[in-house]
């Protein structure tokens, strides 16, 4: 561990944390229907879309209406993408004549992209045409991200004074405005920057070059820069190439790596600020942001420490230094570590290093960040409404301590809200632990593992964790394109997205119908250091302890075995 390494981690986290303040206020303007910089151009486009689709922009929804709209949107999303993937051979812009995906792989991939998971059990450059990559996957990166942010808008509005039972907003309007005013403009700017840094963006599927040895080599190309921009901005994570952001065409150097790392943290850090502005409690929103930044920084340092310590088995052979297995030399240990923490702390799933090659404790950190529910800072939208659920449980715990009815942002937290919060939180261990346990009891599941012992357990545990948490990264030793994992992980993605989202929106509907209570002498303050500490403790204890036995048998056991001279 070096001063330079710590400085790199600080730069990666500090820049998006500072940009979160102005961007969060801008996002709040979008949520409130206010004018933005692009309104003179985009307002007529909005009105045209609303008129064509029969959407009444001023009509607000209750929580059931909002959930129904998101469900209908997701079903349409799935059908369209599944059709593109299955019928790829017959669609245009397929110069290499790739066949359509198998039914089960198309099902898994379509579910993956509609849930913002972007789990990829295939190599993009040898499986998908430019049409499928651009009009199939990339367009859905915008839509799934917009849906997550829209749900966060609904939750934020529940805490406004006088919001009312039907005061959660209009899902169709939110998705449209988020896409037009936020995601598309920033993605265009990022695409231009990435192209300038050497990321290709072309409709050509490949080019043929002559190597230094005089051999002809076909190199895959395509609309990489635009997909790279939205995959990070929307915390999607699906790479154009199988190597994802470790591929030089996706991430040519250190500057592009910094920009991509900042990009994937930008909106998740901004959402708590937007939440505070929408709810008219800015200080409380900043308290959520501080919690996210502090916890993510702590885990990034822990992961860096594990990787910088290196492998004692190699040290014994005279190979001294940090763990560089599976890492790009152009990035090094520190940048690889903070990117791994950021991509698993959000729901991005993009990688610049092989997570399967992380040291056991480094892999544990990546696993734990996802198992917390990805709320530090989480995905676009989902991280905000996830941490609000933990905030509700934190004030409930505080209320038990002092014998008062808990409140959060002026809303009384009753038994209904706490039950719904626990229902949302418990979906993670149900899918992760249940799915991994079942897979390891089947011949198909065991046959997917490339490693034995505790590392094999970690591979399977990582897959179910990544799917349920809508992350999409993987321990690459796992062969995921099997009937068990294609269908099983797809179901886990659906439950991780919607079995969590529906109770959260039910909480929002319940709180929106309640009157705002002015703070009194016994009100627990939720905008200071004490609440930040309590919230962090609830996230770590309630969100993480349920996975401790599995982590003990996986990465912790592997670490102990490594110290004893054994590897897997």
Secondary structure, DSSP 8 states (H G I E B T S, - for coil): --HHHHHHHHHHHHHHHHHHHHHHHHHHHHHTT---TTHHHHHHHHHHHHHHHT--TT----HHHHHHHHHHHHHHHHHHHHHHHHTGGGSSS-TT------HHHHHHHHHHHHTT----SS-HHHH--HHIIIIIIIHHHHHHHHHHHHHHHHHHHTTSTT--TT-S--HHHHHHHIIIIIIHHHHHHHHHHHHHTT----S--EEEEE-TTS-EEEEE-SSHHHHHHHHHHTT----SSTTGGGSTTT--SHHHHHHHHHHHHHHHHHHHHHHHHHTT-HHHHHHHHHHHHHHHHHHHHHHHHHHHH--HHHHTTT--SS--TTB-TTTHHHHHHHHHHHHHHTT----SB-GGGS-HHHHHHHHHHHHTTS-SS-STTHHHHHHHHHHHHHHHHHHHHHTS--EETTEE--HHHHHHHHHHHHHHHHHHHHHHHHHTTSHHHHHT-SS-HHHHHHHHHHHHHHHHTT-----TTS---SHHHHHHHHHHHHIIIIIHHHHHHHHHHHHHTS------TT---SSSHHHHHHHHHHHHHHHHGGGHHHHIIIIIHHHHHHHTT---
